[in-house]
Amino acid sequence: MGARLARLFLVLLLAAACRTPQGSGSPPLEEKKQPPAEGAPIRITVVATNDLHGWVQPHLTKLAEGAEVEEGGLANFAGYVKVLREDNPGGVLLLDSGDLFQGTLAANLTEGAVVIDAYNHLGYAAAAIGNHEFDYGPDGPVSVAAKPGLDPFGALKARLKQAKFPLLAVNIYEAKSGERPAWMGNDGTLMVEVKGVKVGVFGLVTPSTPTVTNPVNVSTLRFGSLVPEAADAAKKLRGKGAEVVIAVAHAGGKCDGFGDPQDVSKCESSGEILQMLNGLPPRALDAVLAGHIHAPIGHFVNGTPVVQTFGLGRTFSTIELYLDPKRRALLPEKTALKAGIPICGNVEEASGSCEGRKLKDRPGVKLLAPTFLGKEVKKDAELAKLLSPALAQVEAEQQRKLGIVSPRPMGRNYEAESALGSFLADSLREMEQADVSLLNSGGLRADLPAGELRYGEVYEVLPFDNTVATVVVTGEELHRLLHAAYGAKKGVFQLSGLKVKLSRCPGRDRLRGYTLPDGKAVQPDKKYRVVVPDFLARGGDGLGPVLSTLPVGRIDFGSERELNFRDALVAFWQRKKAELVAPKLGRIGFLDDGASCSAAAKIDGQSGQP
């Protein structure tokens, strides 16, 4: 009895010694987060982003009364990650599904270095390699390895060396040897421990990568199919002891609505990620983070939770996974996902929204700090400071006035003719005095606003450093080229110098007819000069099979030109000294309403250059 009393006294004495004194800056002991009770499930919070495309800075929208609302931005996102890590200490796994680069001046002027700096600071565990990770080509100003001695992976290798986390893709191989490229520095997988749980992560990139980056830069690579690669990677990781297996895939799909995450009836079955999961045994993977398509997913597909956002740094998603602490087995009935969580620097008081397009014309908007999981979200000042030199470098260039006026805004349309597409195609054809011009809709990345234009606004429309290329074809070759363009399921090509009739059902026979603007037929034996971005001239977006049959000397890639595609158009508009006015629509028509399209024929997402 005496020994028991002595032990009890010792416990009480220690408890008194550990009690927080009145007035201390530390919270009372009972307010501190306690470890989970013995036997409670282990919770792992997977935080998912995709398709940042260089948007390290927020999207700013000026409101009716002068204030600015902030959507996205990595310094703001860091505030949300901090809240999540406080909510689940040691249990957060931050992952990205690829296309970190390409799309903003900040990213492109640094060839992605500013993105990697920010991701290092945020503490990403891994990211998938996306198709646009290959866009910069050689390290330095040249973006295409078109000359001997240039390393097509030079810029990417520099980013891999800089990153404190791996960039993953199990389905990339050297075309000649079939071996994994040594420069990747990994086998496409990662084993990481989270709360004592062994988590296996593997990456995938869309097999269509050669058609959605400059084909020259990936000509020495082969990209394996998703289903067998995913099955093999999952098997290997589980063989190494992985208790949870997660895929970060730069391949995606599209689902309409988030009402019921178990209801996949509104998901397009032709999407790559849905086809992959439906081709695997149920729950072969424990979670999938998708990307590439810039469309929402927050669903359980064949038993597997899948998330994907619109990208550009505006939103993120979470998947909560729970494991039995004794059996170390996943508890799938407890899995919970939240897709498309807004990232805000400030929010409207009434709605809690930071969507600029909804707030910009609303009077009397009062902006407050955002809250998340019951806590105020604070911008990461250290990350903002880290980003400031790169953002300062591009600010002057973004704000540079061009002396060009667009009286009305011009919008894009990926699946039909657009005012912006027709205007740009007309400008390109006139600038080059060509017969025809073709533009891939996926290469137009923003709408053109009204007013006196600044360089940054044009850059957002045309962020790719393409060159102006010309292709000389016969009428018969033009016939095949048009069928390839409109049959490739890459959206609707914008054009000038022709009128086309299409079916709304994408596929091989989509093009139903075409004429010259005056209604006359294209002559099979006549030569026509077609001007395009060099991305297309090099075979992008499905044009490769036709262009590869042309005789040598018929394609000029524009490699020796002083100005790139974007800057050449700006210089042309400045020379004309005329307002930018979109032509009337009518050069692209549809012969049906698409109601009879089969599910397999539906567009499989925003390819082109998503």
C-alpha positions as CSV (number, residue, x, y, z in Angstrom):
1,M,0.0,0.0,0.0
2,G,2.9,2.4,0.9
3,A,4.5,1.9,-2.5
4,R,1.2,2.7,-4.3
5,L,0.7,5.9,-2.2
6,A,4.3,6.9,-3.1
7,R,3.7,6.4,-6.8
8,L,0.4,8.3,-6.6
9,F,2.1,11.2,-4.8
10,L,4.8,11.3,-7.5
11,V,2.2,11.4,-10.3
12,L,0.4,14.4,-8.6
13,L,3.7,16.1,-8.0
14,L,4.7,15.8,-11.7
15,A,1.3,17.0,-12.8
16,A,1.6,20.1,-10.7
17,A,5.1,20.8,-12.0
18,C,3.8,20.5,-15.6
19,R,0.8,22.8,-15.2
20,T,1.0,26.0,-17.2
21,P,1.5,29.0,-15.0
22,Q,-1.2,31.7,-15.0
23,G,-0.4,34.4,-17.6
24,S,2.0,32.2,-19.7
25,G,1.9,32.7,-23.5
26,S,1.3,28.9,-23.9
27,P,-2.3,27.6,-24.0
28,P,-3.6,25.6,-21.0
29,L,-2.6,21.9,-21.2
30,E,-6.2,20.8,-21.7
31,E,-6.4,23.0,-24.9
32,K,-3.4,21.3,-26.6
33,K,-4.2,18.8,-29.3
34,Q,-4.0,15.4,-27.7
35,P,-2.8,12.3,-29.6
36,P,-5.5,10.0,-30.9
37,A,-7.0,7.6,-28.4
38,E,-5.6,4.1,-28.5
39,G,-7.5,2.1,-31.1
40,A,-8.7,5.3,-33.0
41,P,-8.3,5.1,-36.8
42,I,-5.1,6.7,-38.2
43,R,-6.1,9.7,-40.4
44,I,-4.1,10.7,-43.4
45,T,-5.0,13.9,-45.2
46,V,-4.0,13.9,-48.9
47,V,-3.9,17.5,-50.3
48,A,-4.1,17.6,-54.1
49,T,-3.3,20.2,-56.6
50,N,-3.1,20.0,-60.4
51,D,-2.3,22.1,-63.5
52,L,-0.8,25.2,-61.8
53,H,0.6,26.4,-65.1
54,G,2.9,28.8,-63.4
55,W,0.3,30.7,-61.4
56,V,2.4,31.4,-58.3
57,Q,0.7,34.8,-58.0
58,P,-3.0,35.3,-57.3
59,H,-5.6,36.1,-60.0
60,L,-6.6,39.7,-59.2
61,T,-10.0,41.2,-60.0
62,K,-10.7,44.9,-59.5
63,L,-14.2,45.4,-58.0
64,A,-16.7,48.1,-58.7
65,E,-15.5,50.4,-55.9
66,G,-11.8,49.9,-56.5
67,A,-10.8,47.1,-54.1
68,E,-9.2,43.9,-55.4
69,V,-10.2,40.4,-54.7
70,E,-7.6,37.6,-54.8
71,E,-8.2,34.1,-56.1
72,G,-5.4,31.6,-55.8
73,G,-1.7,32.4,-55.3
74,L,0.7,30.1,-53.6
75,A,1.3,32.4,-50.6
76,N,-2.4,32.2,-50.0
77,F,-2.5,28.5,-50.5
78,A,0.3,28.1,-47.9
79,G,-2.2,29.5,-45.4
80,Y,-4.7,26.7,-46.1
81,V,-1.9,24.1,-45.9
82,K,-0.9,25.5,-42.5
83,V,-4.5,25.1,-41.2
84,L,-4.6,21.5,-42.5
85,R,-1.3,20.6,-40.8
86,E,-2.5,22.1,-37.6
87,D,-5.7,20.1,-37.9
88,N,-3.9,16.8,-38.5
89,P,-0.3,17.1,-37.2
90,G,2.1,14.9,-39.0
91,G,-0.7,13.5,-41.2
92,V,-0.8,15.7,-44.2
93,L,0.6,14.5,-47.6
94,L,0.9,17.3,-50.2
95,L,0.9,16.1,-53.8
96,D,0.6,17.6,-57.3
97,S,-0.6,16.0,-60.6
98,G,1.6,17.8,-63.0
99,D,1.8,20.8,-65.4
100,L,3.6,22.9,-62.9
101,F,5.0,25.1,-65.6
102,Q,4.0,27.1,-68.7
103,G,1.4,29.8,-68.7
104,T,2.6,32.9,-66.9
105,L,5.5,35.3,-67.4
106,A,6.8,34.5,-63.9
107,A,7.1,30.8,-64.7
108,N,8.3,31.1,-68.2
109,L,11.0,33.8,-67.7
110,T,12.5,31.5,-65.0
111,E,11.8,28.2,-66.9
112,G,9.8,27.0,-63.9
113,A,12.4,27.8,-61.2
114,V,10.0,30.1,-59.3
115,V,7.4,27.3,-59.1
116,I,10.0,24.8,-57.8
117,D,11.2,27.3,-55.2
118,A,7.6,27.8,-54.0
119,Y,6.8,24.0,-53.9
120,N,10.0,23.4,-52.0
121,H,8.8,25.9,-49.4
122,L,5.3,24.4,-49.3
123,G,6.8,21.0,-48.6
124,Y,5.4,18.9,-51.4
125,A,6.1,15.2,-51.1
126,A,6.0,14.6,-54.9
127,A,4.5,15.7,-58.2
128,A,3.7,14.0,-61.5
129,I,5.5,15.0,-64.6
130,G,3.0,16.7,-66.9
131,N,3.2,17.2,-70.7
132,H,4.1,20.9,-70.3
133,E,7.1,20.0,-68.1
134,F,8.8,19.3,-71.5
135,D,7.9,22.6,-73.1
136,Y,11.0,24.6,-72.2
137,G,13.3,22.2,-74.0
138,P,17.0,23.1,-73.7
139,D,18.1,25.1,-70.7
140,G,18.1,28.7,-71.9
141,P,16.1,30.9,-74.3
142,V,15.7,28.3,-77.1
143,S,12.6,26.2,-76.5
144,V,13.0,23.5,-79.1
145,A,16.0,21.2,-79.5
146,A,15.9,21.6,-83.3
147,K,19.7,21.7,-83.7
148,P,22.4,19.1,-83.0
149,G,24.0,19.5,-79.5
150,L,20.9,20.9,-77.8
151,D,19.5,18.8,-74.9
152,P,15.7,18.6,-75.2
153,F,15.5,17.9,-71.5
154,G,17.9,20.6,-70.3
155,A,15.4,22.9,-68.6
156,L,13.6,20.0,-67.0
157,K,16.8,18.5,-65.7
158,A,17.6,21.8,-64.1
159,R,14.2,21.8,-62.3
160,L,14.7,18.2,-61.2
161,K,18.0,19.1,-59.7
162,Q,16.5,22.1,-57.9
163,A,13.5,20.3,-56.5
164,K,13.6,18.9,-53.0
165,F,10.8,16.4,-54.0
166,P,10.7,13.9,-56.8
167,L,8.8,14.4,-60.1
168,L,7.3,11.1,-61.0
169,A,6.1,9.1,-64.0
170,V,6.4,5.3,-64.2
171,N,5.4,5.3,-67.9
172,I,8.3,7.2,-69.5
173,Y,11.0,5.2,-71.3
174,E,13.8,5.7,-73.7
175,A,12.4,4.8,-77.1
176,K,15.5,3.0,-78.3
177,S,16.5,1.0,-75.3
178,G,13.2,0.7,-73.4
179,E,15.0,1.7,-70.2
180,R,13.9,4.4,-67.8
181,P,15.7,7.7,-68.6
182,A,18.6,8.1,-66.2
183,W,18.1,11.9,-66.0
184,M,14.8,11.3,-64.1
185,G,16.7,10.2,-61.1
186,N,14.0,7.8,-59.9
187,D,11.8,4.8,-61.0
188,G,8.6,6.9,-61.0
189,T,7.7,5.8,-57.4
190,L,8.1,7.1,-53.9
191,M,7.8,5.4,-50.5
192,V,7.0,7.9,-47.6
193,E,6.0,7.3,-44.1
194,V,3.0,9.3,-42.7
195,K,2.0,8.7,-39.1
196,G,3.9,5.5,-39.2
197,V,2.0,4.3,-42.3
198,K,4.0,3.3,-45.3
199,V,2.5,5.2,-48.3
200,G,3.5,4.3,-51.8
201,V,3.1,7.1,-54.5
202,F,3.6,6.7,-58.2
203,G,3.3,9.1,-61.1
204,L,1.8,8.8,-64.6
205,V,1.7,11.1,-67.6
206,T,-0.8,11.0,-70.4
207,P,0.4,8.7,-73.3
208,S,-0.7,11.5,-75.6
209,T,2.2,13.7,-74.4
210,P,4.0,13.8,-77.9
211,T,0.9,15.5,-79.3
212,V,0.4,18.0,-76.4
213,T,3.9,19.4,-76.1
214,N,6.4,20.2,-78.8
215,P,7.0,16.7,-80.4
216,V,10.7,17.5,-81.1
217,N,11.4,17.7,-77.4
218,V,10.1,14.2,-76.6
219,S,11.0,12.4,-79.8
220,T,13.4,10.1,-78.0
221,L,10.9,9.0,-75.5
222,R,8.1,6.4,-75.3
223,F,5.0,6.8,-73.1
224,G,3.4,3.6,-71.8
225,S,-0.3,2.9,-71.5
226,L,-2.0,3.8,-68.2
227,V,-3.7,0.5,-67.1
228,P,-0.7,-1.9,-67.2
229,E,1.7,0.8,-65.9
230,A,-0.6,1.6,-62.9
231,A,-1.2,-2.1,-62.2
232,D,2.5,-2.9,-62.2
233,A,3.5,0.1,-60.1
234,A,0.8,-0.6,-57.5
235,K,1.9,-4.3,-57.3
236,K,5.6,-3.3,-56.8
237,L,4.8,-0.7,-54.1
238,R,2.7,-3.2,-52.2
239,G,5.4,-5.7,-52.5
240,K,7.8,-3.2,-50.9
241,G,5.4,-2.9,-47.9
242,A,3.2,0.0,-49.0
243,E,0.0,0.0,-46.8
244,V,-1.5,2.8,-48.9
245,V,-1.0,3.3,-52.7
246,I,-1.7,6.7,-54.3
247,A,-1.4,7.6,-58.0
248,V,-0.6,11.2,-59.0
249,A,-1.6,11.1,-62.7
250,H,-1.3,13.8,-65.3
251,A,-4.3,12.3,-67.0
252,G,-7.8,13.0,-66.2
253,G,-11.5,13.2,-67.1
254,K,-14.6,15.2,-66.5
255,C,-17.6,14.8,-64.2
256,D,-20.5,17.2,-64.0
257,G,-21.6,18.1,-60.5
258,F,-20.5,17.1,-57.0
259,G,-23.8,16.4,-55.4
260,D,-23.2,12.7,-54.8
261,P,-19.6,11.5,-55.1
262,Q,-20.8,7.9,-55.5
263,D,-22.8,8.9,-58.6
264,V,-20.6,8.6,-61.7
265,S,-23.4,8.7,-64.2
266,K,-22.4,12.3,-65.2
267,C,-18.8,11.4,-65.7
268,E,-17.5,11.0,-69.2
269,S,-16.5,7.4,-69.5
270,S,-14.0,8.2,-72.3
271,G,-11.8,10.2,-69.9
272,E,-8.3,8.6,-69.5
273,I,-8.5,8.4,-65.7
274,L,-11.9,6.8,-65.7
275,Q,-10.9,4.3,-68.3
276,M,-7.8,3.5,-66.3
277,L,-9.7,2.9,-63.1
278,N,-12.4,0.9,-64.8
279,G,-9.7,-1.3,-66.3
280,L,-8.2,-2.1,-62.9
281,P,-9.6,-4.3,-60.2
282,P,-11.8,-2.4,-57.7
283,R,-9.7,-0.6,-55.1
284,A,-6.4,-1.6,-56.8
285,L,-5.4,2.0,-55.8
286,D,-6.4,3.7,-52.6
287,A,-6.6,7.2,-54.1
288,V,-6.0,9.0,-57.4
289,L,-5.1,12.6,-58.0
290,A,-5.8,13.5,-61.6
291,G,-4.9,16.4,-63.8
292,H,-4.4,17.6,-67.4
293,I,-8.1,18.1,-68.4
294,H,-8.8,21.3,-66.4
295,A,-12.2,19.9,-65.3
296,P,-13.7,18.9,-61.9
297,I,-13.8,15.4,-60.5
298,G,-14.7,14.6,-56.9
299,H,-16.0,11.0,-57.2
300,F,-15.5,7.4,-56.3
301,V,-14.7,5.6,-59.5
302,N,-14.7,1.8,-59.3
303,G,-14.4,2.2,-55.5
304,T,-11.4,4.6,-55.7
305,P,-11.6,8.3,-54.6
306,V,-10.5,10.6,-57.5
307,V,-10.1,14.4,-57.3
308,Q,-9.2,16.9,-60.0
309,T,-9.7,20.7,-60.2
310,F,-9.9,23.3,-63.0
311,G,-6.3,24.2,-62.2
312,L,-4.4,27.5,-62.5
313,G,-4.0,27.6,-58.7
314,R,-7.5,28.7,-57.9
315,T,-8.6,25.6,-55.9
316,F,-7.3,22.4,-54.3
317,S,-8.8,19.1,-53.1
318,T,-8.5,16.8,-50.1
319,I,-9.0,13.1,-49.6
320,E,-9.2,11.8,-46.0
321,L,-8.0,8.2,-45.6
322,Y,-8.5,6.2,-42.4
323,L,-6.6,3.0,-41.4
324,D,-7.3,0.5,-38.7
325,P,-4.3,1.0,-36.3
326,K,-4.0,-2.7,-35.5
327,R,-4.7,-4.4,-38.9
328,R,-3.0,-1.5,-40.8
329,A,-5.8,-1.8,-43.3
330,L,-7.6,1.0,-45.0
331,L,-11.2,1.7,-43.8
332,P,-12.8,2.6,-47.2
333,E,-16.2,3.3,-45.7
334,K,-14.7,6.2,-43.8
335,T,-12.9,7.8,-46.8
336,A,-14.0,11.3,-47.4
337,L,-13.2,13.7,-50.2
338,K,-13.6,17.5,-50.8
339,A,-13.1,18.6,-54.3
340,G,-12.4,22.2,-55.6
341,I,-11.8,24.0,-52.3
342,P,-11.4,27.7,-53.2
343,I,-8.1,29.4,-52.4
344,C,-8.7,33.0,-51.4
345,G,-6.7,35.9,-50.3
346,N,-9.8,37.7,-49.2
347,V,-13.5,37.0,-49.5
348,E,-16.8,38.8,-49.7
349,E,-18.4,39.1,-46.3
350,A,-21.9,37.9,-47.4
351,S,-21.1,34.9,-49.5
352,G,-17.6,33.9,-48.4
353,S,-16.6,33.9,-52.1
354,C,-13.5,35.2,-53.9
355,E,-14.7,34.5,-57.5
356,G,-13.8,37.7,-59.3
357,R,-16.2,37.1,-62.2
358,K,-19.1,37.0,-59.8
359,L,-18.1,39.9,-57.6
360,K,-16.6,42.4,-60.1
361,D,-19.8,44.3,-60.9
362,R,-21.4,43.9,-57.5
363,P,-21.7,47.2,-55.5
364,G,-20.8,47.5,-51.8
365,V,-18.6,44.4,-51.6
366,K,-17.0,44.2,-48.2
367,L,-13.9,42.0,-48.2
368,L,-12.7,40.0,-45.2
369,A,-9.9,37.5,-44.4
370,P,-10.9,33.9,-45.4
371,T,-11.6,31.2,-42.9
372,F,-11.0,27.4,-43.3
373,L,-11.9,24.6,-40.9
374,G,-13.0,27.3,-38.4
375,K,-9.7,29.2,-38.5
376,E,-8.6,32.4,-40.2
377,V,-6.3,31.8,-43.2
378,K,-3.2,34.0,-43.2
379,K,-1.0,34.5,-46.2
380,D,2.5,33.1,-45.8
381,A,4.6,36.2,-45.6
382,E,7.9,34.2,-46.0
383,L,6.7,32.6,-49.2
384,A,5.4,36.0,-50.5
385,K,8.8,37.4,-49.9
386,L,10.4,34.5,-51.7
387,L,8.2,35.1,-54.7
388,S,8.6,38.8,-54.8
389,P,11.8,39.1,-56.9
390,A,10.4,37.0,-59.7
391,L,7.1,38.8,-59.6
392,A,8.8,42.2,-59.6
393,Q,10.8,41.1,-62.6
394,V,7.7,40.5,-64.7
395,E,5.5,43.3,-63.3
396,A,6.9,46.0,-65.6
397,E,6.7,43.7,-68.6
398,Q,3.1,42.7,-67.8
399,Q,2.0,46.3,-67.4
400,R,3.8,47.5,-70.6
401,K,1.2,49.3,-72.8
402,L,1.1,48.2,-76.4
403,G,-0.7,51.1,-78.0
404,I,-3.3,48.7,-79.2
405,V,-7.0,48.9,-78.4
406,S,-9.6,46.2,-78.4
407,P,-13.0,47.9,-78.3
408,R,-14.8,44.8,-77.1
409,P,-13.7,41.7,-75.3
410,M,-13.0,38.6,-77.4
411,G,-13.7,35.2,-75.9
412,R,-12.5,31.6,-76.6
413,N,-14.6,28.5,-77.3
414,Y,-12.8,25.2,-77.3
415,E,-15.6,23.3,-79.0
416,A,-16.8,25.8,-81.6
417,E,-15.8,28.9,-83.6
418,S,-14.9,31.8,-81.3
419,A,-14.5,35.5,-81.8
420,L,-10.9,35.4,-80.5
421,G,-10.0,32.3,-82.6
422,S,-11.3,33.8,-85.8
423,F,-9.6,37.2,-85.1
424,L,-6.2,35.6,-84.4
425,A,-6.5,33.3,-87.4
426,D,-7.3,36.3,-89.6
427,S,-4.4,38.3,-88.2
428,L,-2.0,35.4,-88.7
429,R,-3.1,34.8,-92.3
430,E,-2.9,38.5,-93.2
431,M,0.4,39.0,-91.5
432,E,1.9,36.1,-93.5
433,Q,-0.1,36.7,-96.7
434,A,-1.0,33.0,-96.6
435,D,-3.9,31.2,-98.1
436,V,-5.0,29.5,-94.9
437,S,-4.2,29.7,-91.2
438,L,-5.0,27.1,-88.6
439,L,-4.9,27.5,-84.8
440,N,-5.5,24.8,-82.1
441,S,-8.1,26.0,-79.6
442,G,-6.1,24.5,-76.8
443,G,-3.3,27.0,-77.4
444,L,-5.5,30.0,-76.5
445,R,-5.3,30.2,-72.8
446,A,-7.3,33.3,-71.8
447,D,-9.9,35.7,-73.2
448,L,-8.7,39.1,-74.6
449,P,-10.1,41.9,-72.6
450,A,-11.5,45.2,-73.9
451,G,-9.5,48.5,-73.7
452,E,-5.9,49.5,-74.3
453,L,-4.0,46.2,-74.1
454,R,-1.0,45.5,-71.9
455,Y,1.6,42.9,-72.8
456,G,0.6,40.7,-69.9
457,E,-2.9,40.4,-71.2
458,V,-1.7,39.2,-74.6
459,Y,0.8,36.9,-73.0
460,E,-2.0,35.2,-71.0
461,V,-3.9,34.5,-74.3
462,L,-0.8,33.2,-76.0
463,P,1.7,32.0,-73.4
464,F,3.5,29.4,-75.5
465,D,6.8,30.4,-77.1
466,N,5.8,29.0,-80.5
467,T,7.3,30.3,-83.7
468,V,5.4,31.2,-86.9
469,A,5.6,28.2,-89.2
470,T,4.4,27.7,-92.8
471,V,3.4,24.6,-94.6
472,V,3.0,24.3,-98.4
473,V,0.4,21.7,-99.3
474,T,-1.6,20.6,-102.4
475,G,-5.3,20.7,-102.2
476,E,-5.4,16.9,-101.7
477,E,-2.9,17.2,-98.8
478,L,-4.9,20.1,-97.3
479,H,-7.9,17.8,-97.5
480,R,-6.1,15.2,-95.4
481,L,-4.7,17.8,-93.0
482,L,-8.2,19.2,-92.3
483,H,-9.5,15.7,-91.6
484,A,-6.7,15.1,-89.2
485,A,-7.2,18.4,-87.4
486,Y,-10.9,18.0,-86.9
487,G,-10.8,14.3,-86.4
488,A,-8.3,14.3,-83.6
489,K,-10.6,15.0,-80.6
490,K,-8.6,18.1,-79.8
491,G,-11.4,20.5,-79.8
492,V,-12.4,22.7,-82.8
493,F,-9.5,24.2,-84.7
494,Q,-9.9,27.9,-85.4
495,L,-9.1,28.9,-89.0
496,S,-9.0,31.6,-91.7
497,G,-9.2,31.3,-95.5
498,L,-11.8,28.4,-95.4
499,K,-15.3,27.7,-94.4
500,V,-16.0,24.2,-92.8
501,K,-19.0,22.1,-91.9
502,L,-18.6,19.8,-88.9
503,S,-20.5,17.2,-87.0
504,R,-20.8,17.9,-83.3
505,C,-19.7,14.3,-82.6
506,P,-15.9,14.4,-82.4
507,G,-14.0,11.6,-84.3
508,R,-12.5,10.6,-87.5
509,D,-15.4,11.6,-89.7
510,R,-16.2,14.9,-88.0
511,L,-15.3,17.1,-91.0
512,R,-18.3,17.0,-93.4
513,G,-17.3,19.6,-95.9
514,Y,-15.2,22.7,-96.7
515,T,-14.9,25.5,-99.3
516,L,-12.9,28.6,-99.8
517,P,-14.6,31.8,-98.3
518,D,-16.3,32.6,-101.6
519,G,-17.9,29.1,-101.8
520,K,-15.5,27.7,-104.4
521,A,-13.9,24.3,-104.0
522,V,-10.3,23.7,-103.1
523,Q,-8.4,22.5,-106.1
524,P,-6.7,19.1,-105.5
525,D,-3.6,19.9,-107.6
526,K,-3.1,23.5,-106.6
527,K,-0.6,24.5,-103.9
528,Y,-1.8,26.3,-100.8
529,R,0.4,28.1,-98.2
530,V,-0.9,27.3,-94.7
531,V,0.5,29.3,-91.7
532,V,0.4,27.7,-88.2
533,P,2.2,27.7,-84.8
534,D,5.2,25.5,-85.0
535,F,3.6,23.2,-82.4
536,L,1.2,22.1,-85.2
537,A,3.8,22.1,-87.9
538,R,5.9,19.7,-85.9
539,G,3.0,17.3,-85.7
540,G,1.1,18.4,-82.5
541,D,-2.6,17.8,-81.9
542,G,-2.7,14.9,-84.3
543,L,-1.3,16.5,-87.5
544,G,1.9,14.4,-87.4
545,P,0.7,11.5,-89.6
546,V,-0.1,13.9,-92.5
547,L,2.8,16.3,-92.2
548,S,5.3,13.4,-92.0
549,T,4.3,12.5,-95.6
550,L,5.2,15.8,-97.1
551,P,8.4,16.2,-99.2
552,V,11.4,17.8,-97.6
553,G,11.4,21.5,-97.8
554,R,7.7,22.0,-97.7
555,I,7.7,23.0,-94.0
556,D,9.4,26.1,-92.6
557,F,9.3,25.9,-88.8
558,G,10.3,29.6,-88.4
559,S,13.3,28.8,-86.3
560,E,15.4,31.7,-87.7
561,R,12.8,34.3,-87.2
562,E,13.6,37.1,-84.8
563,L,10.1,37.2,-83.2
564,N,8.1,34.4,-81.7
565,F,4.5,33.8,-82.6
566,R,3.0,36.0,-79.9
567,D,5.4,38.9,-80.4
568,A,5.1,38.8,-84.2
569,L,1.4,39.3,-83.9
570,V,1.8,42.2,-81.5
571,A,4.2,43.9,-83.9
572,F,1.8,43.3,-86.8
573,W,-1.1,44.9,-84.9
574,Q,1.2,47.8,-83.9
575,R,2.1,48.4,-87.6
576,K,-1.5,48.3,-88.7
577,K,-2.5,51.0,-86.1
578,A,-6.1,49.8,-86.2
579,E,-8.4,48.7,-83.4
580,L,-8.7,45.0,-82.9
581,V,-12.1,44.0,-84.1
582,A,-13.4,40.4,-84.3
583,P,-14.9,39.3,-87.6
584,K,-18.5,38.0,-87.8
585,L,-18.9,34.4,-86.9
586,G,-20.0,31.9,-89.6
587,R,-16.9,30.2,-91.0
588,I,-17.4,27.1,-88.8
589,G,-20.9,25.5,-89.0
590,F,-22.4,22.4,-87.5
591,L,-24.7,20.0,-89.3
592,D,-26.3,18.4,-86.2
593,D,-26.9,19.1,-82.5
594,G,-24.8,16.2,-81.2
595,A,-27.7,14.5,-79.6
596,S,-26.9,11.2,-81.4
597,C,-23.2,11.2,-80.4
598,S,-22.2,7.9,-78.7
599,A,-20.5,8.1,-75.3
600,A,-17.2,6.9,-76.9
601,A,-17.3,9.7,-79.4
602,K,-17.5,12.5,-76.8
603,I,-14.5,14.9,-76.6
604,D,-12.1,13.4,-74.2
605,G,-11.1,16.6,-72.6
606,Q,-9.2,19.8,-73.2
607,S,-6.2,18.5,-75.0
608,G,-4.6,20.8,-77.5
609,Q,-2.1,22.1,-75.1
610,P,-3.9,21.8,-71.7
